[in-house]
Amino acid sequence: MKRIFLVLILTLALNFLALAGGVGYLFQSGRLNKAKIGQLKDVVFGEPAPPPVAPQPGAAPKQSADSRNNLATLMSNQSGRSALDQVEFLRRTFDAQMLELDQRQQQISDLQRQVDLANQKLTADRAALDKREKDLAAREQEAQRLQDDAGFQTSLALYTSMPAKQVKSIFMTLNEQTVQQYLEAMDTRTAGKIIREFKSADETAFIERVLERIRLSQVSSADNKQP
């Protein structure tokens, strides 16, 4: 884009030089004088524009983007310089404007990235919240099912009345989830007696996994209860 703009400026500069030569020839041949120049000015530019109205106090000055970027305006402001100086001035002006546009574009891109990251975090947080809510609902349903399950309640009452060592032996034959359900349904004192009976390496590893499941379940429940 810069290359096309420079070619345009050079073309205008060459046309300007050609026009200046033509005007000199008309002056020397007598075909152009001050009176004809005045008439030509009136035809091309029309009546003089009225003076600008002074802005009201406190009012923001109105600036047209077209007037700031108008090539003719920039050229007229540099009419006292040579064609090459005018081209160099326009090139610097164009580069400054392009730099400003690039900076604004970069700012917009940075803001867009921040918005995208915020949206991604919001989506991830929402997905995590949905998962916790589903897990909590599933646990509540399972707890309600066990409470309504006559067989589970009968076994729970039996395990509660049995010696802790015998219950430990039975729990070692069950899966971790089932043992977790029984321990969570028992009172703390009864569950503690049974847990202390797990002494061998295999028994200790088994009950530690069960206790970790209970801990994670409690943490998840606490998180879901927070506002």
N, C-alpha and C positions, 0 to 999 in steps of 0.2 A: 504494500500500500504506500509506503514511504517513497519507493522508487517511482511509482506512477505520479505521486504528488510533485516530486522534483522535476519530472519531465514536463508536467503542466506548467510549473513556475518558469522553467527555462523557455518554454514556448511563448509564454506571455511576455517575458523579458525581450525576446527577439522581436516580437510584434511591436513592443514599445519602442525599440530602437528604430525599426523600420518606419513607424509612424512619425517619430521625431525627424527622420531624414526627409520624409515627404512634406512635413510642415515647413522645413527650411527651404525646400525647393519652391513651394508656393509663395513664400515671402519674397524670395529673390526674383521670381518671375512677375511679381505684382498682382498675382491672382488672389492673394490673401492679405488682408490688412486688419487693423484693430476693429474697424466698424463691422467687417464681415465676421470676425471672431465673436464679437458681441452678439450679432444676429444668430450665429450658429449656437452659441451658448444658450440663447433664449429658446431656440427650437429644441435642443437636446434636453436641457434641464428644466425648462418651463419657468414659471414664476418662482421667486425666492421663497423658501419655506419659512413660515412664521416662526418667531423666536420660541424656544421651548418654555413651557409653563413651569414656574418655580414649584418644586414639590412642597406639600404641606408639612409643617413641623411634625416630626415624629413618624412621618410616612417613609417606608422603605423605598429606596430608589429602584426604579424599574429598569432592568437591563435585558436586552434581547440577546439570546444566544446567537441568532443569525448575525447581529451587528458585531458581536465580538469575534466571530469566526469568518466574517465576510472578507473575501480576498481583496475586493476593491478598497475597503476601508483601510486595511493594512497597507496596501500599496500607496494610498493617498497620504498616509501618515509618514511614509518614507520617501516622498516624492523628491526631496532634495538630495538623495543619495544616488549613487550609480546603480545600474541595473544589477550588477553582481552583488553589491551591498544589499540591495532589496531582496534578492533571492536568498542570500545568506540569512538575512533577518527573518524572512518567512520560514526558512528551514528551521531556525532555532525556535521560532514560535510554534511551529508544528511539532517539533520534538518535545517541547515543554508540555504541550497539550496532550500528546500521546503518553508522556510519562505520567501525567496526572490521571489520565483515563486508566492506565495500567494499574496505578496505585489504588484507584477506586475499585477496579475489577478484583484486585487482590483482596481488598477489604471485604467485598461482597462474598468472595469465595471462602474467606476465613469464617465469616458469619454463617455461611451455609454449612460449612463443616461442623461448626459448633451446634447448629440446629440438628444436623443429621446424627451427631453423637448423642445429643440429648434424647432424640427420638429413639435411638437404638437402646439406650439405657432404660428409658421408660418402657419400651417393649419387653426387655429382658426382666425388669422388675415386675411387670404385670404378669408375665408368664410364670415367674417364680411364685408370686402370690396365688395365682390360680392353682398351681401344683400343690402348694401348702393347704389351700382350702379343700381341694379334692382329697388329699391324704387325710386331713382331719375328718372330713365327712365319712370317708371309708372306715376310719378307726371307730368313729362313733357308731356307725352302723354295725360294725363287728362286735363292739361292746354290748350294744343292745341285743344283738342276736344271741350272744353268749348268756346274757342275763335271762333271755327268754328260753334258752335251751335247757330243758329239764335234765338231759344227760350230763351237760357240763356242770350244772349246779349240783347234781348228785355227786359227781366225781370230786368237785371242789370241797364239798362238805366232808367227803371221805378222806381226802388228802389232809385236810385241816385237822382231823381227829387222829390221824396216824402219827407214829413216831417220825421225827424228821429224817432219820437215817433211812427208813424204809421208803419214804417219799422221794428222797434223793435217788435211790436205786431205780424207782419207777420213772423218774424224770429223765434219767440217763437213757432210757429206751424210747423216749419221745423226741420229736423234732424241736428245734429251738423256738419256733413261733408258738407252739402249743405250751411249752414250759413258760414262755414269756406271758402268755395269757393267764395261766394259773397264778403265777407270782404277782401279777398286777391285780388280780381279783382277790388275793389274800390280804389280810391285815399285815402291817409292817412287822410285827413281832413274830408271827408264824413264818412269814417269808424269810426273815433273817435266820431263824433256826435252821431252816432247810438249806439255805445258801451256805452256812458254815459247815455243812456236812460234805461239801465238795472239796476233797483234800488232795487226791492224786493229781498228777500232771494232766492227764486226760480230762478228769473231772473239773479241774480248775480252768482249763482252756475252754471247756464247754460252757460253764456258768459265766465266765467272763464275756463270751460272745452274747449270751442271753442278756446279761446286765447292760451291755452296750446297746442292744436293741431297745431295752427299756429306757435308757438314758436319751437316746435319739428321739424316741417317741415323746418323751416328756418335753424335750427342748422344742420340738416341732409344735407341740400343743401350746406351749408358752408363747411362741412366736405368733401363732395364729390368733391368740387372745389379745395381743397388743393392737391398739388402734392404728 
